[in-house]
Amino acid sequence: MPTTMLANLPSALRQYLVVTANYWAFTLTDGALRMLVVLYFHGLGYSPLQIALLFVFYEAFGVVTNLLGGWLGARVGLNRTMNIGLGLQVLALAMLLVPQPLLAVPWVMFAQALSGIAKDLNKMSAKSAIKLLVPGDQPGRLYHWVSLLTGSKNALKGIGFFLGGLLLATMGFEGAIASMAAALSLVWVASLLLLKRDLGRAKVKQKFRDVFSSSRGVNLLAAARVFLFAARDVWFVVALPVYLSSQFDWSHWQVGGFLALWIVGYGIVQSQAPRLTGTAPDGRSAFHWALLLSAIPASMALLLASELPAQLTIIVGLLLFGMLFAVNSGLHSFLIVHFAREDGVSMDVGFYYMANAAGRLAGTVLSGWLFQAYGLSACLWVSALFLVVAAAISLGLPRNESDKQIGPG
């Protein structure tokens, strides 16, 4: 029995496995919900910019949530922040079960805001917990476990994309939302029963002003993260699904399935990042991988203006972008956990993912506006520019253990 197996594991590992399972379950619904909303409202005739606006609160509230969530996790424990996140996601799904005429933009934006808060509480809880399981003098082992967690999460998010397209095609919008709400409610109840320990509660009472990191390494990494994720979402979140649907006449199932396979592959590559970057990467590694990635969207933009078939350019370019972005993201995920303070780890992790949410917010809004006004090529050029900026910021990152915590900055 799974419960018996859990009971025989060490306490910290048992709690972390429960947190990870919750994170996986949440990720499935998060990916499916994103695809459902994009495809459903595109089918209703919403413009790309209007669709992007549906996600503005999702990303904007993530900025605040990561700051407050990191502080809250340090004070009350990561089990409570995880359970709050699961409950809010169930509520967000339930809000979308109103009759179709009531699904106005403000209502959907508010539901997405709750979902964004839920997502960031879950992510912060899971990423912070792993720091507590690996000794600080084993960075290679820490990188391995962070890569496995992040890679598996992204693979499951890809499956969620596929699930969203499939559920929309087979059950309709309301049926898909209802089934996900019911399944996640069961996970939430199980989490309330199994997460007993105050995992991640800081020994020293944390003050709210401590949510802003005093580590130069953490601050620079957060700045680079803003541009890294803005570079992805500026063409991936809204522009790409709408482009595939409108220009190639792909069905909801085809769009969801293709993007799902992309994210699953992305997650697999991310889980293997230590094999590609070495087991102890530093700021120099972040610079090189970001600069290499910038060549992909720039090349795609040039090829879209050539005589080559657009479908070939998009598919091959997206595969290459996914592989390199997975390495960049996995490397960043390790560096923040590695740089974070031991006591109150969720504070630094929360601050960092606040920057992540800011980048996603900027990328989401720009994705809708740029695509509607100038087309996909403009989104790709902006993506390349953002990646060059991320690489430039990474030049200032620590390059060895001795300068990991340089001091205020």
VOGU-3710 file (C-alpha; in Angstrom, 3 decimals, decimal comma):
1> mpttmlanlp> 0,000/0,000/0,000  1,360/3,481/-0,844  0,543/4,795/2,644  2,535/1,976/4,280  5,509/2,624/2,004  5,433/6,321/2,881  5,290/5,517/6,588  8,540/3,514/6,349  10,507/6,390/4,799  12,483/9,004/6,774
11> salrqylvvt> 10,240/11,855/7,891  11,828/14,642/5,812  11,896/12,514/2,662  8,294/11,404/3,230  7,133/14,988/3,496  9,071/15,998/0,414  7,586/13,157/-1,645  4,088/14,259/-0,664  4,890/17,858/-1,604  6,298/16,676/-4,942
21> anywaftltd> 3,234/14,531/-5,683  1,013/17,528/-4,919  3,147/19,664/-7,222  2,819/17,127/-10,022  -0,957/16,899/-9,663  -1,265/20,667/-9,604  0,973/20,986/-12,661  -1,302/18,736/-14,711  -4,314/20,952/-14,042  -2,279/24,138/-14,559
31> galrmlvvly> -1,066/23,097/-18,006  -4,490/21,826/-19,033  -6,217/24,995/-17,837  -3,805/27,220/-19,787  -4,490/25,335/-23,023  -8,232/25,214/-22,375  -8,489/28,968/-21,884  -6,345/29,862/-24,918  -8,127/27,536/-27,333  -11,648/28,018/-25,979
41> fhglgysplq> -11,582/31,803/-26,053  -9,818/31,847/-29,420  -12,723/29,740/-30,685  -15,155/32,322/-29,296  -13,505/34,981/-31,458  -11,269/36,694/-28,887  -8,256/38,499/-30,356  -4,708/37,488/-29,347  -4,379/40,608/-27,162  -7,688/39,862/-25,412
51> iallfvfyea> -6,533/36,301/-24,732  -3,246/37,611/-23,343  -5,149/39,937/-21,005  -6,953/36,920/-19,535  -3,597/35,846/-18,095  -2,391/39,243/-16,886  -3,621/38,730/-13,326  -2,323/35,134/-13,376  1,195/36,454/-13,871  0,832/39,763/-11,994
61> fgvvtnllgg> -0,363/38,105/-8,798  2,548/35,709/-9,091  4,897/38,617/-8,462  3,210/39,414/-5,149  2,582/35,777/-4,220  6,205/34,735/-4,466  7,301/37,554/-2,172  4,557/36,953/0,385  4,599/33,178/-0,083  8,311/32,897/0,626
71> wlgarvglnr> 7,899/34,902/3,824  4,791/32,933/4,798  6,498/29,589/4,151  9,402/30,583/6,399  7,017/31,555/9,204  4,318/28,841/9,100  5,878/25,996/7,100  5,761/24,798/3,517  2,995/22,277/4,197  0,529/25,077/4,850
81> tmniglglqv> 1,540/27,091/1,786  1,171/23,968/-0,339  -2,325/23,233/0,954  -3,432/26,839/0,509  -2,264/26,653/-3,105  -4,172/23,448/-3,824  -7,352/24,864/-2,300  -7,124/28,064/-4,321  -6,694/26,116/-7,559  -9,850/24,129/-6,854
91> lalamllvpq> -11,685/27,419/-6,234  -10,296/28,918/-9,465  -11,520/25,945/-11,473  -14,942/26,102/-9,817  -15,268/29,765/-10,804  -15,067/28,797/-14,483  -18,094/26,516/-14,196  -20,549/29,415/-14,460  -22,766/29,531/-17,596  -20,958/30,675/-20,744
101> pllavpwvmf> -22,630/34,116/-20,934  -21,131/34,924/-17,513  -17,581/34,072/-18,590  -16,738/37,707/-19,187  -13,136/38,902/-19,301  -13,054/40,358/-15,725  -14,460/37,129/-14,259  -11,966/34,912/-16,094  -9,127/37,271/-15,173  -10,056/36,976/-11,495
111> aqalsgiakd> -10,207/33,172/-11,720  -6,806/33,202/-13,401  -5,490/35,438/-10,616  -6,428/32,792/-8,045  -4,823/30,123/-10,222  -1,633/32,181/-10,477  -1,467/32,590/-6,702  -2,021/28,853/-6,288  0,645/27,939/-8,821  3,332/30,077/-7,229
121> lnkmsaksai> 2,587/28,847/-3,716  2,985/25,286/-4,972  6,169/25,983/-6,928  7,795/27,883/-4,081  6,940/25,099/-1,614  8,335/22,302/-3,779  11,504/24,115/-4,862  12,281/25,259/-1,314  11,764/21,815/0,208  14,558/20,179/-1,772
131> kllvpgdqpg> 17,168/22,496/-0,213  16,380/20,935/3,153  17,141/17,377/2,010  20,591/17,781/0,455  23,684/18,695/2,509  25,117/22,089/1,594  28,518/20,594/0,686  27,064/18,439/-2,118  26,195/20,853/-4,971  26,379/18,125/-7,613
141> rlyhwvsllt> 23,778/16,052/-5,804  21,608/19,132/-5,278  21,786/19,946/-9,001  20,766/16,360/-9,829  17,670/16,443/-7,615  16,621/19,947/-8,654  16,897/18,921/-12,312  14,806/15,815/-11,761  12,102/17,760/-9,920  11,951/20,599/-12,437
151> gsknalkgig> 12,225/18,340/-15,460  9,480/15,994/-14,286  7,257/18,984/-13,508  7,653/20,385/-16,989  7,068/16,997/-18,592  3,814/16,762/-16,642  2,889/20,294/-17,672  3,301/19,164/-21,268  0,977/16,263/-20,620  -1,384/18,852/-19,118
161> fflgglllat> -1,303/20,807/-22,388  -2,244/17,668/-24,271  -4,899/16,884/-21,670  -6,399/20,358/-22,038  -6,716/20,060/-25,826  -8,076/16,524/-25,568  -10,625/17,343/-22,852  -11,832/20,388/-24,778  -12,319/18,268/-27,910  -14,083/15,406/-26,110
171> mgfegaiasm> -15,873/16,906/-23,092  -16,272/20,575/-23,897  -15,103/23,448/-21,708  -17,423/22,896/-18,738  -16,910/19,128/-18,655  -13,138/19,524/-18,756  -13,106/22,076/-15,934  -15,468/20,013/-13,750  -13,412/16,839/-14,114  -10,181/18,621/-13,187
181> aaalslvwva> -11,780/20,330/-10,185  -13,055/16,994/-8,875  -9,689/15,249/-9,292  -7,703/18,039/-7,658  -10,149/18,168/-4,742  -9,208/14,568/-3,918  -5,506/15,466/-4,010  -6,163/18,423/-1,717  -7,929/16,251/0,868  -5,078/13,727/0,768
191> sllllkrdlg> -2,563/16,534/1,233  -4,406/17,873/4,266  -4,167/14,417/5,827  -0,569/13,580/4,909  1,318/16,848/5,312  1,723/16,985/9,078  5,176/18,464/9,572  6,057/22,181/9,353  8,621/21,580/6,636  10,718/24,665/5,895
201> rakvkqkfrd> 9,741/26,803/8,886  12,653/29,086/9,709  14,347/28,742/13,101  14,725/32,514/13,359  11,526/34,550/13,007  11,706/36,290/9,648  10,758/39,940/9,244  8,834/41,046/6,180  11,636/43,328/5,006  13,795/40,194/4,640
211> vfsssrgvnl> 11,792/39,113/1,562  14,168/41,273/-0,516  17,411/39,354/-0,842  20,692/40,915/0,316  22,720/38,472/-1,802  24,250/39,947/-4,968  24,210/36,503/-6,578  20,501/36,000/-5,913  19,645/39,503/-7,125  21,589/39,163/-10,389
221> laaarvflfa> 20,156/35,706/-11,023  16,642/37,077/-10,461  17,283/39,885/-12,967  18,518/37,404/-15,565  15,478/35,227/-14,896  13,127/38,110/-15,753  14,531/38,343/-19,272  14,957/34,586/-19,717  11,286/33,842/-19,151  10,036/36,950/-20,907
231> ardvwfvval> 12,014/35,703/-23,924  10,151/32,409/-23,874  6,648/33,666/-23,197  6,794/36,599/-25,638  6,228/34,132/-28,463  5,184/30,878/-26,794  2,203/31,749/-24,575  -0,288/33,383/-26,945  1,373/33,974/-30,313  2,421/30,393/-31,007
241> pvylssqfdw> -0,862/28,550/-30,217  -2,893/31,132/-32,144  -0,409/31,033/-35,053  -0,567/27,240/-35,259  -4,358/27,329/-35,177  -4,911/30,218/-37,595  -2,035/29,858/-40,088  -1,742/26,071/-40,296  -5,422/25,356/-39,597  -4,538/22,940/-36,807
251> shwqvggfla> -7,367/21,645/-34,626  -7,513/22,128/-30,848  -6,333/18,547/-30,407  -3,385/19,052/-32,759  -2,249/22,294/-31,119  -2,561/20,868/-27,625  -0,870/17,615/-28,616  2,067/19,287/-30,364  2,775/21,733/-27,549  2,362/18,898/-25,052
261> lwivgygivq> 5,009/16,810/-26,789  7,283/19,856/-26,892  6,995/20,455/-23,153  7,402/16,742/-22,331  10,616/16,718/-24,364  11,624/19,978/-22,701  11,140/18,365/-19,286  13,173/15,302/-20,239  16,083/17,435/-21,436  15,843/19,573/-18,300
271> sqaprltgta> 16,111/16,510/-16,074  19,391/15,679/-17,856  20,845/19,197/-17,615  23,722/18,139/-15,291  25,030/15,850/-18,060  25,203/18,812/-20,453  26,490/21,601/-18,215  28,625/19,667/-15,738  27,698/18,943/-12,144  28,721/22,306/-10,674
281> pdgrsafhwa> 27,820/25,110/-13,117  28,314/28,774/-12,229  27,675/32,242/-13,662  29,942/31,592/-16,640  27,733/28,649/-17,625  24,585/30,798/-17,396  26,149/33,382/-19,729  27,210/30,878/-22,386  23,927/28,955/-22,496  21,759/32,113/-22,645
291> lllsaipasm> 23,858/33,548/-25,479  23,620/30,287/-27,421  19,844/30,233/-26,975  19,465/33,770/-28,364  20,536/32,523/-31,803  17,454/30,302/-32,158  14,602/32,871/-32,202  16,747/35,230/-34,317  17,339/32,460/-36,854  13,653/31,565/-36,899
301> alllaselpa> 12,663/35,173/-37,590  15,084/35,317/-40,525  13,897/31,998/-41,944  10,220/33,000/-41,726  11,055/35,796/-44,157  12,724/33,349/-46,565  11,295/30,880/-49,067  11,446/27,974/-46,632  8,091/26,461/-45,541  6,911/28,238/-42,391
311> qltiivglll> 5,771/24,969/-40,833  9,259/23,481/-41,093  10,834/26,600/-39,588  8,414/26,674/-36,648  8,637/22,972/-35,816  12,426/22,607/-36,090  13,056/25,969/-34,430  10,712/25,179/-31,577  12,442/21,841/-30,946  15,883/23,465/-30,835
321> fgmlfavnsg> 14,620/26,321/-28,670  13,040/23,834/-26,260  16,248/21,842/-25,835  18,411/24,891/-25,146  15,827/26,654/-22,999  15,471/23,505/-20,882  19,188/23,590/-20,111  19,063/27,313/-19,284  16,048/26,901/-17,000  17,479/23,838/-15,254
331> lhsflivhfa> 20,779/25,608/-14,682  18,971/28,628/-13,199  16,821/26,400/-10,968  19,947/24,840/-9,510  21,745/28,152/-9,018  18,928/29,736/-7,012  18,603/26,755/-4,685  22,388/26,662/-4,363  22,667/30,403/-3,648  19,709/30,502/-1,217
341> redgvsmdvg> 20,300/30,821/2,503  19,873/27,663/4,606  17,523/29,103/7,235  14,468/30,579/5,574  15,276/29,139/2,139  11,781/29,961/0,905  12,553/33,690/1,271  15,280/33,668/-1,388  13,420/31,169/-3,571  10,245/33,234/-3,323
351> fyymanaagr> 12,106/36,412/-4,257  13,650/34,681/-7,259  10,350/33,307/-8,521  8,848/36,757/-8,073  11,281/37,782/-10,810  10,230/34,722/-12,800  6,583/35,812/-12,581  7,501/39,372/-13,627  9,203/38,012/-16,723  6,245/35,817/-17,580
361> lagtvlsgwl> 3,881/38,761/-17,104  5,875/40,960/-19,473  6,202/38,144/-21,987  2,494/37,298/-21,879  1,313/40,857/-22,509  3,919/41,426/-25,222  3,017/38,103/-26,835  -0,571/39,188/-27,452  0,223/42,783/-28,428  3,234/42,135/-30,671
371> fqayglsacl> 1,590/39,223/-32,465  -1,601/41,169/-33,095  0,227/44,295/-34,264  3,326/42,959/-36,020  3,143/39,158/-36,309  5,167/36,229/-35,045  8,509/37,434/-36,434  8,407/40,512/-34,185  7,822/38,274/-31,161  10,873/36,201/-32,129
381> wvsalflvva> 13,149/39,246/-32,536  12,134/40,560/-29,114  12,784/37,076/-27,681  16,325/37,115/-29,081  16,939/40,601/-27,649  15,744/39,565/-24,182  18,066/36,542/-24,224  21,071/38,714/-25,060  20,174/40,902/-22,062  19,863/37,806/-19,830
391> aaislglprn> 23,290/36,672/-20,980  24,803/40,093/-20,276  23,391/40,129/-16,732  24,747/36,613/-16,159  28,296/37,898/-16,662  28,083/39,332/-13,125  27,002/36,068/-11,474  29,336/34,310/-9,010  31,780/31,913/-10,649  32,852/29,861/-7,667
401> esdkqigpg> 31,819/28,970/-4,139  33,904/31,687/-2,523  31,924/34,543/-4,082  28,478/32,900/-3,854  27,386/35,381/-1,175  29,179/38,625/-2,036  27,064/40,743/0,243  24,426/43,380/-0,215  23,695/44,360/-3,766
//
